[in-house]
Amino acid sequence: MIRRHFFLVVALVAVVLMLVVGGLKLAFANKDAKGAGGGARATNVSQLVVGERPFTDRIEVLGAAKGRQSVTITSNTPELITAVHFSDGQAVSRGQVLVTLKADQEDAGVSEAKARLAQAERDYNRWKTLADKGIAPRATAEQYLSALEVAKASVGTAQAQKLDRVLRAPFSGRVGISDVAPGMLIAAGTPIVSLDDASVIRVDFSVPDRYLSTLRVGLPIAARPDALAGQTFQGHIAQIDTRIDPATRAIKARAEFPNADGRLKPGMLVKVAIDQGVRTAVAVPEAAVQFEGNQASVFRIAKGPKGMVARRTDVDTGITEAGFVEIRSGLTKGDKIVADGLNRIQDGAPVGGGKGGGQGGPGGKQGQQGGADRKAG
């Protein structure tokens, strides 16, 4: 019994000691926190005077490039290739012969049709002469006239069938890579070669209907292909669709870009951008902004009880441009903030030192103008 009470007393004493130690730690922690605004050593930080800079509002969407005219040459009948009249990548003109198919039967059909036509002309002329002299009935001459017209139509049919054996370029452009060769038997619909008129590149894209008031035919537009990093092409909006997609609430538009040098290729993934205008707004460097979830904040430098301290300030951000973040609310021009090294600062901590950050506007060291991007969607 005595031994049991002894252990209970020891346990109680241990609990009391833990509570006392915890209380002392909490007291010292509060004391240190209170002293942070006054007697604690100040942290040297890079300070920045908040300024203004121009921002460009921009609608930016993705689209696929295609030529002004594009087609894949095929045959509408199975036949043997007898001649190929182009080389890969060659520029061709409208009407130029590309491929010739075997046409022995068609040639014979044309000859036969022409022979029948000649016979029909002779018969008609003979019966017309007799009818004019009153020797033969006029109705007989008219029958031979009908036969003559049928013979003429037969010649046209035979010639059209022969033309199907000669494949021509429907427009001027440049052919792609082809695997066809003389002696190859192709089936109807077999792709022979692609043909693209890429002198002008078209890009179709869709934007939300809320931007409808911004779009207009002739509006300048810029294109940046993913395959040509750092290169920008200037064009214009050539056409706007007549209706809005009820499922996506987006409207389709088509932009055209001159492509005389052929750098743009059909099929490229292209990022197109429409500038809506330039405005001036409060801005700070990206390094001065912290993001926690959807909330952004900066450390604003303010007067404390015994010097300057860093105060965490929530801000509403806008677009980002050339390393600067637009501040819609939370800061005003002329405020001082911590420019970088935010991981070394706590709310209410004393700060001192540098002004090396300059001014956050276009007149400061980092105030260089760039292009702003606003994703449409």
C-alpha positions in Angstrom: 0.0 0.0 0.0 2.8 2.5 1.0 4.7 1.6 -2.2 1.6 2.4 -4.3 1.2 5.8 -2.7 4.8 6.5 -3.2 4.5 6.1 -7.0 1.4 8.2 -7.2 3.2 11.1 -5.4 6.2 10.8 -7.8 3.9 10.9 -10.8 2.1 14.0 -9.4 5.4 15.8 -8.8 6.5 15.0 -12.4 3.3 16.5 -13.8 3.7 19.6 -11.7 7.3 20.0 -12.9 6.2 19.7 -16.6 3.5 22.4 -16.2 6.0 24.7 -14.5 8.6 24.2 -17.3 6.0 24.8 -20.0 4.8 27.9 -18.4 8.3 29.3 -18.2 8.9 28.6 -21.9 5.7 30.3 -22.9 6.6 33.3 -20.8 10.0 33.6 -22.4 8.5 33.2 -25.9 6.0 36.0 -25.3 8.8 38.2 -24.0 10.9 37.5 -27.1 7.9 38.2 -29.3 7.2 41.5 -27.6 10.9 42.5 -27.9 10.9 41.8 -31.6 9.3 45.1 -32.3 11.7 46.9 -30.1 14.9 45.6 -28.8 15.4 42.7 -31.2 18.2 43.0 -33.8 16.9 44.5 -37.1 17.2 42.3 -40.3 18.9 44.0 -43.2 16.6 43.7 -46.3 16.4 45.1 -49.8 13.8 47.8 -49.8 11.7 48.9 -52.7 9.6 52.1 -53.3 6.3 51.0 -55.0 5.8 52.7 -58.3 3.6 52.4 -61.4 4.4 50.9 -64.8 2.4 50.3 -68.1 0.6 47.0 -68.6 -0.8 45.6 -71.8 -4.1 43.8 -71.6 -4.0 40.8 -74.0 -6.3 38.0 -75.1 -4.2 34.9 -75.8 -5.5 31.6 -77.2 -4.2 28.6 -79.1 -4.9 27.7 -82.7 -3.6 25.4 -85.5 -2.0 26.9 -88.6 -3.2 25.9 -92.0 -2.5 27.1 -95.6 -4.8 29.4 -97.5 -5.6 26.4 -99.6 -4.7 22.8 -98.8 -5.6 19.6 -100.5 -4.4 16.0 -100.8 -4.3 14.8 -104.4 -6.0 11.5 -105.0 -7.3 9.4 -107.9 -11.0 8.7 -108.3 -10.3 5.4 -110.0 -7.9 2.4 -109.5 -5.2 2.6 -112.1 -1.5 2.2 -112.9 0.8 5.3 -112.6 2.7 5.8 -115.9 4.5 9.1 -115.0 5.2 11.4 -112.1 5.8 15.0 -113.1 6.9 16.6 -109.8 9.6 16.3 -107.2 9.2 16.4 -103.5 8.8 20.0 -102.2 8.4 21.5 -105.7 6.5 24.7 -106.3 3.8 24.1 -108.9 1.3 26.3 -110.7 -2.4 25.9 -111.2 -3.2 23.4 -113.9 0.2 21.8 -113.9 0.2 18.1 -114.6 1.4 16.1 -111.5 0.7 12.5 -112.3 -0.3 10.6 -115.4 -2.2 7.3 -115.1 -2.5 4.5 -117.7 -5.1 5.5 -120.2 -5.0 3.0 -123.1 -8.7 2.1 -122.9 -9.6 5.8 -122.6 -7.5 6.7 -125.7 -9.3 3.9 -127.6 -12.6 5.2 -126.4 -11.9 8.7 -127.6 -10.9 7.4 -131.0 -14.0 5.3 -131.3 -16.2 8.2 -130.2 -14.6 10.5 -132.8 -15.1 7.9 -135.6 -18.8 7.6 -134.7 -19.1 11.4 -134.7 -17.6 11.6 -138.1 -20.0 9.0 -139.4 -23.0 10.8 -137.8 -22.0 14.0 -139.4 -21.8 12.4 -142.9 -25.2 10.8 -142.4 -26.8 13.9 -141.2 -25.4 16.1 -144.0 -26.6 13.6 -146.7 -30.1 13.3 -145.3 -30.3 17.1 -144.7 -29.4 17.7 -148.4 -32.1 15.2 -149.5 -34.6 16.8 -147.2 -33.8 20.3 -148.5 -34.4 19.0 -152.1 -37.7 17.4 -151.0 -36.5 13.9 -151.9 -36.4 12.7 -148.3 -38.8 13.4 -145.4 -37.7 16.2 -143.0 -38.4 13.9 -140.0 -35.6 11.5 -141.2 -33.1 14.4 -141.3 -34.1 15.4 -137.8 -33.5 11.8 -136.6 -30.0 11.9 -138.0 -29.5 15.3 -136.4 -30.3 13.7 -133.0 -27.8 10.9 -133.7 -25.2 13.6 -134.5 -25.8 15.3 -131.1 -25.5 12.0 -129.3 -22.2 11.3 -131.1 -20.9 14.7 -130.0 -21.8 13.9 -126.4 -20.1 10.6 -126.6 -16.9 12.3 -127.6 -17.1 14.6 -124.7 -17.7 11.6 -122.3 -14.7 9.7 -123.7 -12.5 12.8 -123.4 -13.6 13.4 -119.8 -12.7 9.8 -118.9 -9.3 10.3 -120.4 -8.8 13.5 -118.3 -9.4 11.5 -115.2 -6.2 9.8 -116.0 -4.2 13.1 -115.8 -4.0 14.6 -112.3 -3.4 18.4 -112.3 -2.7 20.9 -109.5 -6.0 22.7 -108.7 -4.2 25.8 -107.5 -0.6 27.1 -107.2 1.3 26.0 -104.2 4.0 23.6 -103.0 3.7 19.8 -103.0 4.8 17.7 -100.0 6.7 14.4 -99.8 5.3 11.6 -101.9 6.0 7.9 -102.2 4.4 7.3 -105.6 6.4 6.2 -108.6 5.8 5.1 -112.2 4.5 1.5 -112.3 2.7 1.7 -109.0 -1.0 0.5 -108.9 -3.1 2.8 -106.8 -6.6 2.3 -105.5 -9.4 4.9 -105.8 -8.9 7.5 -103.0 -5.3 6.7 -102.3 -3.4 9.8 -101.2 -0.8 10.7 -103.9 0.7 14.0 -102.6 -0.3 17.0 -100.5 -0.5 20.4 -102.0 -0.5 23.6 -99.9 -0.8 27.3 -100.7 1.2 28.6 -97.7 1.8 32.1 -99.0 -0.8 33.1 -96.4 -1.3 31.2 -93.2 -4.7 31.0 -91.6 -5.2 30.3 -87.9 -8.7 29.5 -86.6 -9.3 30.1 -82.9 -12.2 30.5 -80.5 -12.5 33.1 -77.8 -15.2 33.5 -75.1 -18.2 35.5 -76.2 -17.4 38.2 -73.5 -14.7 39.4 -75.9 -17.0 39.8 -78.8 -17.0 43.6 -78.5 -13.2 43.5 -78.9 -13.1 41.4 -82.1 -13.5 43.1 -85.5 -12.4 42.3 -89.0 -9.0 43.9 -89.7 -7.9 43.9 -86.0 -4.1 43.4 -85.7 -3.1 40.1 -84.1 0.2 38.5 -83.2 1.2 34.8 -83.5 3.9 33.0 -81.7 4.4 29.4 -82.9 5.7 26.9 -80.3 8.1 25.5 -82.9 9.7 28.9 -83.5 10.6 30.0 -80.0 11.1 33.8 -79.7 9.6 34.6 -83.1 6.5 36.7 -83.5 4.4 37.1 -86.7 2.0 40.0 -87.3 -1.3 39.5 -89.1 -5.0 40.5 -88.8 -8.4 39.0 -88.2 -9.9 38.1 -91.6 -13.2 36.7 -90.6 -15.5 36.3 -87.5 -18.1 33.5 -87.4 -21.8 34.4 -87.6 -22.8 32.5 -84.5 -21.7 31.6 -81.0 -21.3 28.0 -80.0 -24.1 27.4 -77.5 -22.2 24.6 -75.7 -18.9 26.5 -75.1 -20.2 30.1 -75.3 -17.3 30.9 -77.6 -17.1 32.4 -81.0 -14.8 31.3 -83.8 -12.5 33.7 -85.6 -10.0 33.4 -88.4 -6.7 35.3 -88.6 -4.4 35.5 -91.6 -0.6 36.0 -91.5 1.6 36.8 -94.6 4.1 34.0 -95.1 6.3 34.9 -98.1 9.4 33.3 -96.5 7.6 30.1 -95.7 8.7 30.0 -92.0 5.1 29.2 -90.9 4.1 25.6 -91.7 0.5 24.2 -91.9 -0.2 22.2 -88.8 1.9 24.3 -86.4 0.5 24.9 -83.0 0.3 28.7 -82.7 -0.4 31.0 -79.8 -2.3 34.1 -81.1 -2.6 37.3 -79.0 -4.9 40.3 -79.4 -3.8 43.5 -77.5 -6.7 45.3 -75.9 -4.8 48.4 -74.9 -2.1 49.8 -72.5 -2.8 51.1 -69.0 -0.7 52.2 -66.1 -1.0 50.5 -62.7 0.8 50.0 -59.4 3.4 47.2 -59.8 5.9 45.3 -57.7 8.6 42.7 -58.7 7.4 39.1 -58.6 10.1 38.3 -55.9 8.3 40.7 -53.5 5.0 38.8 -53.6 4.2 35.7 -51.6 1.3 33.4 -52.5 -0.5 31.2 -50.1 -3.4 29.5 -51.9 -5.3 32.2 -53.7 -4.1 35.0 -51.4 -1.1 37.2 -52.2 0.8 39.3 -49.8 3.8 41.6 -49.5 5.8 42.9 -46.5 5.2 46.6 -46.3 7.8 48.6 -44.3 6.1 50.7 -41.6 7.0 52.6 -38.4 7.1 50.4 -35.2 7.5 51.3 -31.5 11.3 51.6 -31.9 12.0 51.7 -35.6 10.9 50.3 -38.9 9.2 46.9 -39.0 7.8 44.6 -41.8 4.1 44.3 -41.8 2.5 41.5 -43.9 -0.1 43.1 -46.2 -2.6 41.2 -48.3 -2.9 42.5 -51.9 -5.1 41.9 -54.8 -3.0 41.0 -57.9 -3.7 41.4 -61.6 -1.7 40.4 -64.6 2.1 39.6 -64.7 4.4 41.4 -67.1 8.2 41.1 -67.6 8.8 40.1 -64.0 6.3 42.6 -62.4 3.0 41.9 -60.8 0.1 44.3 -61.1 -1.3 45.3 -57.7 -5.0 46.3 -57.9 -5.4 47.0 -54.2 -3.5 46.8 -50.9 -0.6 49.1 -51.9 -0.3 52.6 -53.2 2.4 54.4 -55.1 5.2 55.5 -52.7 4.8 52.7 -50.2 8.0 50.9 -49.2 8.1 47.1 -49.3 10.6 44.3 -48.8 11.9 43.5 -52.3 13.3 40.0 -51.8 14.4 37.5 -49.1 10.9 37.1 -47.8 11.7 33.8 -46.2 13.9 35.6 -43.6 11.2 38.0 -42.5 8.3 37.6 -40.1 5.3 39.8 -39.6 6.3 42.6 -37.2 10.0 41.9 -37.4 12.3 45.0 -37.3 14.1 45.7 -40.6 16.8 48.0 -41.7 19.4 48.4 -44.4 19.2 48.6 -48.1 17.5 50.6 -50.7 19.0 48.6 -53.4 15.7 47.6 -54.9 15.1 50.9 -56.6 11.6 52.0 -57.5 9.0 49.6 -58.8 7.9 51.7 -61.7 9.2 52.3 -65.3 11.7 54.8 -64.0 13.4 52.3 -61.6 16.2 49.8 -62.3 13.7 47.0 -63.0 11.0 49.0 -64.8 11.4 47.7 -68.3 8.3 47.3 -70.4 7.3 43.8 -71.7 4.3 42.0 -73.0 1.5 41.1 -70.7 -0.5 37.9 -71.1 -4.1 37.3 -70.2 -5.3 33.8 -70.9 -8.7 33.9 -72.5 -11.1 31.4 -71.0 
